[in-house]
């Protein structure tokens, strides 16, 4: 999978060991009624702000680990157990979920 980083640089995500934040869409759809990948999040470490879809998601751990695209800090962890979805968002200062027009 190829993605484009800020500044227009193309990156082959398969070589980096991660996929983009769109990999969170399915698992988080069990928890949120909206597409959370379009939500804007802010990194607690470096302050980088952008859509969840731009996070670097690693699937090799138990669950999903999403890291900041700028500094690499862990922003979100999502793990599915038999009866719950566990979310750790301690690496994100905020999450702004667009609601559409009202």
Phi and psi in degrees as a GROMACS rama.xvg file:
@    title "Ramachandran Plot"
@    xaxis  label "Phi"
@    yaxis  label "Psi"
@TYPE xy
-111.099  136.483  UNK-2
-129.526  165.473  UNK-3
-114.179  121.759  UNK-4
-82.7875  163.61  UNK-5
-53.3641  136.779  UNK-6
97.3802  -4.42781  UNK-7
87.8765  4.29951  UNK-8
-77.3458  127.536  UNK-9
-82.1574  139.534  UNK-10
-130.204  133.08  UNK-11
-87.2699  101.99  UNK-12
-65.4413  -26.2042  UNK-13
-67.3525  -31.8689  UNK-14
-74.8195  -26.4311  UNK-15
-81.7945  -12.5674  UNK-16
88.3151  4.8618  UNK-17
-133.745  165.254  UNK-18
-118.433  171.719  UNK-19
-79.2158  171.994  UNK-20
-63.0998  -10.7308  UNK-21
-62.8771  -19.1183  UNK-22
-65.4957  -15.7454  UNK-23
-81.9639  -14.2511  UNK-24
-56.7674  -51.0743  UNK-25
-63.8493  -56.4351  UNK-26
-59.9688  -38.5055  UNK-27
-79.0414  -15.3161  UNK-28
-68.0714  -18.0322  UNK-29
-72.6992  -20.0568  UNK-30
-106.937  -41.3684  UNK-31
-108.738  142.423  UNK-32
-82.6938  -6.50787  UNK-33
-117.612  166.036  UNK-34
-75.0041  102.271  UNK-35
-72.1433  -18.8288  UNK-36
-64.5653  -17.9274  UNK-37
-88.9524  -7.2921  UNK-38
-66.7586  147.586  UNK-39
-95.0705  128.532  UNK-40
-122.957  156  UNK-41
-122.302  128.699  UNK-42
-69.7224  131.44  UNK-43
-70.4705  -22.6338  UNK-44
-85.2444  -54.4579  UNK-45
-110.257  -10.4201  UNK-46
83.5323  2.33823  UNK-47
-59.1561  135.179  UNK-48
-119.795  135.83  UNK-49
-178.662  174.968  UNK-50
-69.8624  150.264  UNK-51
-54.4853  -31.7097  UNK-52
-61.0583  -19.1703  UNK-53
-89.0375  -9.14232  UNK-54
-64.8581  153.755  UNK-55
-92.0772  115.849  UNK-56
-105.271  124.822  UNK-57
-105.177  128.916  UNK-58
-106.402  6.53788  UNK-59
-85.0417  -8.5217  UNK-60
-95.0732  171.46  UNK-61
-63.0968  114.676  UNK-62
87.2809  -159.502  UNK-63
-115.67  138.855  UNK-64
-120.547  118.713  UNK-65
-107.287  124.639  UNK-66
-111.358  151.904  UNK-67
-58.8892  135.303  UNK-68
-71.8674  -16.241  UNK-69
-94.0032  -54.6481  UNK-70
-109.287  -13.4109  UNK-71
86.5624  1.69923  UNK-72
-68.1489  147.316  UNK-73
-70.012  124.751  UNK-74
-106.503  -32.4588  UNK-75
-149.607  140.653  UNK-76
-126.584  134.646  UNK-77
-131.625  124.321  UNK-78
-131.612  131.995  UNK-79
-102.287  123.475  UNK-80
-106.545  -177.015  UNK-81
-59.1208  -36.4215  UNK-82
-125.072  11.025  UNK-83
-159.714  160.039  UNK-84
-113.17  122.885  UNK-85
-99.0346  124.413  UNK-86
-117.329  128.12  UNK-87
-116.142  111.358  UNK-88
-116.45  29.6515  UNK-89
-66.1191  -18.1784  UNK-90
-87.5643  0.0838942  UNK-91
-112.826  126.971  UNK-92
-71.3475  -39.7065  UNK-93
-151.741  161.628  UNK-94
-140.336  112.142  UNK-95
-103.147  112.279  UNK-96
-98.8172  119.057  UNK-97
-68.7126  135.531  UNK-98
-103.693  -5.34214  UNK-99
84.8682  -170.568  UNK-100
-76.9415  142.867  UNK-101
